[in-house]
Amino acid sequence: MLSRYDHDLRVEIGFCTETGRRRDNQDYVAACSGPLGPGSLHGLVAAVADGVGGHKGGREAAETAVRGFIEAYFASPETIGVARAAARALESINGWIAAQARVDQKLAGMATTFSALIFSRRSAYLAHVGDSRAYRLRGEDFEQLTNDHVLGRGESAHALIRAVGFEDVLRVDHASHALCLHDRFLLCSDGVHAFLRREAIRKLLAERVSPQEAAERLVAAALAAGSDDNATALVADVVDLPPADQGALSQLAAGLRIGEPPAPGEVVDDYRLERIISQGRNSRLLLATDLRNGRPLVVKFPLARVADDASRRRAFVNEAWVAGRIRSPYVGEIVEPEEGRRTQLYSVMPFYEGETLEARLARAPKIELEEGLSIATRLARAVAAHRAGVVHRDIKADNVILLKDGSLRLVDLGVCRVPRLEDFCPEDIPGTPSYMAPELFLGASGDEASDLFALGVTLYRAFARDYPYGEIEPFSTPRFGRPRPLIVKRPDLPAWINAAILRAVAADPRDRFGDVVEFAFELENGALRNIAPPATKKPLYERNPLVFWKSLSLILAFLLFLALIPRAWR
């Protein structure tokens, strides 16, 4: 089952339920999508209920809870919000089931566990009561999102203390979880989780088969493990996410305080800061551990006194906005913390294990042709974010991470120029002078041509450990003549690499490639062309050895004559 709404949010769901050794199946599972269309907030509901065993009407309670919740939720106005609509729907269903249990002897004691996930925009809202469970697999991290409402001790350790229909006033656990691409969620009854170890559940989910097949495998494994209860599993995969909304991002940024960047050893919003990875003119990056799941992350704090608060908040919005729109294995991602967790302005990113290109240049051996071409083609694909209207404006070796697995990530998109978003004030637009195109020194705000120039300088530096126009000091006004040929620094490289990179760093934008894609094509196919090396004047020794030796002999004779003159005057 593939459900899609809000244009880009896609959640693929599969579920399975089996009676097992019981006489009948008192579990109920369902998933339903709300209205399609831009701005729709109702989203998609997935729910599992397990009728309380030993009571009449267990199956009726489970089915009523799921079906009634879905109908009541989608009947709610979107203006009240997802969480409030879910709470109202579950309260009404609880009241109806509790009333039926009192007035109908055939349904006396009817009650059910209930766990639901509502996928809306970029969040999953969880409503839970009882001992059914919800799990989330995110990369290698596997987390149980719910707590069992049971006694937990003695012979009645598994006896429920909360369920839909038990009381007129229902106590429900509510939570909101930010979605990440490729998150996998599991809802299951105790007929599954009570008979499978946590690690067994994780391994089955991590096999990454389709949600339907994963649900069927979980149920089959529980039954094979001796489950004597009904077994139900629902698996949901987040296939795609909608882009972050500019208004919501701006509102979030406006509500976050800006303070001094913390130091290693401090804990901020359950992120334990381990060590400083880097500190530039605009931000401090720290390696952190998420104390909620143990995951290593990188937290970036803006530095004070670099730009005004409005510019720092705009950088935060830019980075989050771009992260929601560019899906590239070569561009750094942003991790969105759970709703309400962040109390100050910072960004959270995955921890990419590797080193920056600048760090790679500081050690031996030098970058050879094969390694350099691999970096060049991947980096060109990363910069091709121009197709989404994004201009990076700070491409440099320090912002390129070379991962241990051989891949690459272009990071630090906080100062990028994006469509339909307000740009920075000219004085707040950063740039590293040695990577800046000539037009930027004249007041241009940056475009695809200037990004192409910075990409060319980065690749020139990767091979030569130098800059094509020399290192440019901050606050200087450089003059751009002819760039120094790359093969002067690296005569072992082929001429076509020299030609391609020198064209990318041409002082006049009109002399550069038409776009980054054309440059990438040249890098990938340049070896097929027979480009003659640039003409250089041969020394006299090679052009005419006889004239060379005659001239040298004449010079030596003249020097000897000068040396003998003082003796002749004695």
Phi, psi and omega in degrees: 000122180245121181245141181219139177199170183054036177068300190247351179279120179231129178231123179259130188232142172220146179214159181212140175220136181229144180291324182070221184274355179285163180287323179218168184259113180261009173272156174215137183222143180200159174218141184212138179263146178274192181299139177278158174133158181296138177084355180295129183254345183298320174073220185230138181248132172234131186216148175229135176227147181231107180302137183295121182291151179085357179242154176289148173073023179298313179297317180299320180296316181296312181293318179297319181297313183289308183294317181295321179297314181298315181295315181292323181295312182287343176277349181284147176291142181295338185295339182275351178090159185294310185298316181291321179297320179295317180297316179298316182298316182290325177298318181293320179293320178299317179298320182291316181295317180298322179293318179297322179296331180279324189263342183243111182298331179293340181245019183302130178079008181298134181197167183203150167285165181203128175222126182226144172242131177245115180266114182220124182054247184246023183224156171242121180261130184249131172237128189213138172207134180106205183241014162291164186226158172234135178233160173223131173252118180233103186065239177266353183274127180238123188225135171275124186267350184236160172248143178283130178267076182228166181298315175080012179204154177070192181294337180259031185303327184264008180288133182289140173248350176219140175193159176291121181104348180292317185226160178292328177255116185268131175260114186242142173272124177243143177206155177235132182234126176294138181272145170236151178302135178077011170302142174237125181250149176229128166249132181209154176276170182290348174292346176257301188289338180283346184241000176238132176295155181306316182294326178294321177295316180299315182297319179295320178290326184286350178293341173059033167285179180299154179305321180296314180293323179297318179297317180294321179294321179297314180296316179298319180294321179296316179295321179293333180279000176104016179301127178252021182237168170299144183235123182225136177219138174233127181243132181233127178251132174275106185272324180206153182238148175287154178294153178297138181279131183301316181297317180294320179296317180296320179294320178297314182297322181295333183270359182259134180284155176245119182235183175294139180298134182289170182251162176305142182100339179279159177241124180236116177052042180070019168254116177273120185275120188268306183201158177281126177275313178199160176217119179252198182289335189248338188205163174240128179253130180234137171288133184224160173245126176284109184292348180277337180217001178077008185282134175285136181219172173241127180248128182249120179253136176289146178272139179286160175066013176267314178215170180287168184301322181299320180291321180292322177291324179295322178297320177299313181296317180304311185296317179292322181297314182293321181301330180279350186243336181257116178250093183220136176289359182248004181242137181298145181262168174239135176263124181269116178297160178301150182303129178086356183281321187282127182247354176213172186280117173195165176242149180242132182230157172298155175271112179267114183282115182169211180215157177286159176299324179298319178293324178297324181289342183276357181232161177275158358275173176292159181285120179273177188301313185296313179295318181296320178294322177298315177296316185297313183291322179291319180293323177297321177294324178295317182289342180292010171300350175306331180297338175264009178083015185258127175250119188293307176074003176213044178286126179194168185298330180291339182258015177246119179257124176265112184279157182294335181277004177097353179274187189211149176225130172267124187240179177066075180258015184293336183251015182292161176257123185235151181292143174070003176251143180299138181273167177286160169294147183307322183288345181261357179280111183279169176180148176266116190311319184293344180255357187275136178291153182305323183293336179290329178289345179263005175106001177295150184271353177103135179213193183297325181294322179286328173295321178298318177301311181297323177297317178298319178297320180298318180287322175302314180295324180300321181275319189260346187056036181206180180245145184296332179247016184081165180286131184255127182282146176302149176066014176261164177244093186285158172249131184256111174260235176265135176291148178290129181303139180296325185288348172293320178280325184229077181294348179280349182275152180290156184294329184293328176296316177302314182295317183294314183290321179294327176291322180295330183256022177301140182296323179270121181305332181290341180269356180276177175298158180295325176199178183292328180298319178296320177297316179299320178298318179297320180294322183282335187239001184298328182296339180282346181263146179261084182269121179292145178294152180301143183295130175230143183287126180287148176292159182301325181302322180280326183285317184208087183301324182296315178297322179301310183290323176298315180296318180296319179296320179296319179295317180295321178296321179295318179295323178294320178299317179296326180289332182273344183302313181301324181292326181293336182269357180283000000 
